[in-house]
Every structure is written in C-alpha cells, then in structure tokens.
Amino acid sequence: MPDPSKALFYFMPLVYDVLHEPGTAAEVRGLSRIARRFVKAKPHAARTWLEPACGTGRYLRAAARHGLRTVGFDLAPEMVQYAQSRVPSATIFHAPMERFARYVPRASVGFAFNMINTIRHLPNDQAILAHFRDMARALAPGGVYVVGLSLTAYANEIPTEDVWVGKRAGMTVRQVVQYLPPEARRGPRARHEACICHMTITKRSGNRVEEEDLDFTYHLRCYSLEQWYKLLDRSPLRVLATIDERGKDLPPAEPGYSIFVLTAR
C-alpha cells in the first residue's frame, strides 16, 4: 500500500492540475521545437506524441490543441480518469511506466517525452530498463524519447527549496518543497533524494474561505552522469543529444537539469 500522506496528493487530480498548469503552454511550445529539430519519423508517427506518467494530461491538452495525436498513461486511476475527461480526443490508459507496450502499437510513436524528473520515480535499474525496452518498442523509426533529468553531484550538494503556486476559479494551491540530496552514491537509500512537501489549498466562494494543509514526503532516485550513461548502455536506447528546454544544445552538468534526446539503437 502507498504511504497515505503521499497518496493523498495523487488522489486529488484537480488540486494537482491547478498547481502545475501555469507555464504548460510555453513548455509544450518548447517540446514542439524539440520535436521539429529531432523527429525524423514518417508524418503519421511524427504527429503522434506519447507521455508516460501523464498525470492530469496537462501537456496532452496543450498538444491536442495543435492537432497532434496524443497518447498518455498513468499509474494512478484518479489521474487517468481526470485526464480522460479533460482531453477526450487523446488515448489515455492506466499502466505503470515499466509495462505499457501492449497498449501502444509497435513503432507508432514519433515523439515521446518525460519531463521534470518524472522518470526518477522509478525505483531501480530493473524498472527503468524495463521502461526503456517498452519505449524502444513503441518508437517509430526516426522517433525520439525526450527525458528531463536532474543529475546528482554526490556529497557536493546542499538542500534547496522550491515554491509553486497555481490558481483557478477561486482555488489557490501553494506548495513548498524542500529537496534533501543524498550524501553518498552507495548504501541503503543512498541514491534517494528526499522531497518534503507542505501544501496549502485555499478555496474562496463569496465571503467564505476554506483552507487545508497537507504534508507528505516522497523520494526520487538519483543519477550521476556516469550512472545515467552506464544505465543507457544497458538499454535499447542511445543518446542523440543533450539540450535545454528551448531545444538548444546544452552539455550535461552535475548538479544540473538536462534534457536527453534518446532514440532506438
């Protein structure tokens, strides 16, 4: 069973969507630039976008407005149901990142993407290699898989903090996240970054104000550049380029966020 303090957030798709929607349109414009630069698949596949762990489908909504064929999946049934209601033109289904290939026709996807460290929710090498195998099966010839990943500089990072705020129709969601980096690359939980979250949900209706606070913690698996490349060497995918959010070349750095453009070997 999942930890209830963590699961609460993922059982609240509306709250999640309100928090994360700001900036989505600009992010999808960046993804479009990346796709135009790197995708060499035939037209039908090139216009098919796939998002693993799509959550509420915010990227898929924006992509669908550009006439793209969108496909997504998520492990949380609540997220899938919400995304299906918001993006009726998309194909959205329930599946884990490690086992989704049977739901996607072989060699049908021109552009797949997994942004902002979502892939780091996979707990170990076996899980991510299974994910890469399914992705290689789904990619069409000339297709690419774009992965946004923050690399770790073990023992050379300090705790950091982010604040996220989203607003919609009388609801304000504010989240403060503290990131506690691992101290070493080996040992029990050594490769796990702790993300400690405090969320405040404020709902206003006329003169009435309701406020709810949530606290939860989750962990993200860590990768140095060496660990990431060694893992890719064991997979059916290879690195085509490393870029920034605008699709421009950017050498990876530790610590630092890079976007890896992957394609089948």
Buried (B, 14 or more C-beta within 10 A) or exposed (E): EEEEEBBBBBBBBBBBBBBBBBEBBEBBBBBBBBBEEBBEBBEEBBBBBBBBBBBBBBBBBBBBEEEBBBBBBBBBEBBBBBBBEBBEEBBBBBBBBBEBBEBBBEBBBBBBBBBBBBBBBBBEBEBBBBBBBBBBBBBBEBBBBBBBBBBBBBEEBEEEEEEBEBBEEEBBBBBBBBBBBBEEBEEEEEBBBBBBBEBBBBBEEEEEEEEEEBEBBBBBBBBBBEBBEEBBEEBBBEBBBBBEBEBEEBEBEBBBBBBBBBBBE
